[in-house]
Amino acid sequence: MLLLRSVVFNVLFYLNLLVHLIVAIPTLVMPRWGILAVAKFWARTNLWLLRVVCGTKVEFRGVEKIPPGPLLVAAKHQSLWETFALLLILRDPAYIMKRELMWIPFFGWYTWKAGMIPIDRSKGSQALAAMNAYARREAQHDRQIIIFPEGTRRPAGAEPSYKYGVAYLYAEMGVPCVPVALNSGLFWPRRSIRRYPGTIRVEVLDPIPPGLGKDEFFERLQGEVEAATARLVAVGERELGRSGTQDVSLARSS
């Protein structure tokens, strides 16, 4: 039953994406708010499908801690899930994302229109400088810049692998950083079609004020996000003890 529900959800998920890609075409000639509105509606429908088909709910904690104005949002990255779900808790988000994703027809066009921030990983320090410049520019428009400090998805419970670029970005932007912990990888594992029933928990932590040294910030960010994530993963694993612990363990080791 789990596999069947997962397959049904994945089919509906991509059909839903296709529909929204078509619906969004008029936003290419609209201001940025048009594509962001469509993207947020797409995110809501994805969460609805996930809950109805797979029995996977979501709980956002600490959203009231998000201050107004420009921000750096540094989130744990375990799954595809947070790449759309975080849209729902931020007013005007801009993701830092691989430049290659912006070459995808329609999807890439929309990310450009939405003012997402491309990064060319092949250019090393030049890519870091370009990312910082893009982020500063978008922050001047009171946007929330979302970065995944580990750079790629990591299985729930894996050893952290934070990249120091987030510290340079924090220092360059001069705005508060909001850390985000989550346990999405337990219920939407990477490299797996299975979607597990339960509750994905996202926790917004206390903002880190601007002005810290890069090393102090980096250590504080990693320590706080990892401690909160470990707590959320432990809760999720206890919940999954009723269904699918073995499969989750396999997903974590992949």
Buried (B, 14 or more C-beta within 10 A) or exposed (E): EBEEBBBBBBEBBEEBBEEBBEEBEEBEEEEBEBBBEBBBBBBBBBBEBBBEBBBBBBEBBBEEEBEEEBBBBBBBBBBBBBBBBBBBBBEBBBBBBEBEBBEEEBEBBBBEBBBBBBBEEEEEEEBBEBBBEBBBEBBEEEBBBBBBBBBEBBBBBBEBEBBEBBBBBBBBBEBBBBBBBBBBBBBBBBEBEBBBBBBBBBBBBEBBEBEBEBEEBBBBBBEBBBEBBBBBBEBBBEBBEEBBBEBBBBBBEE
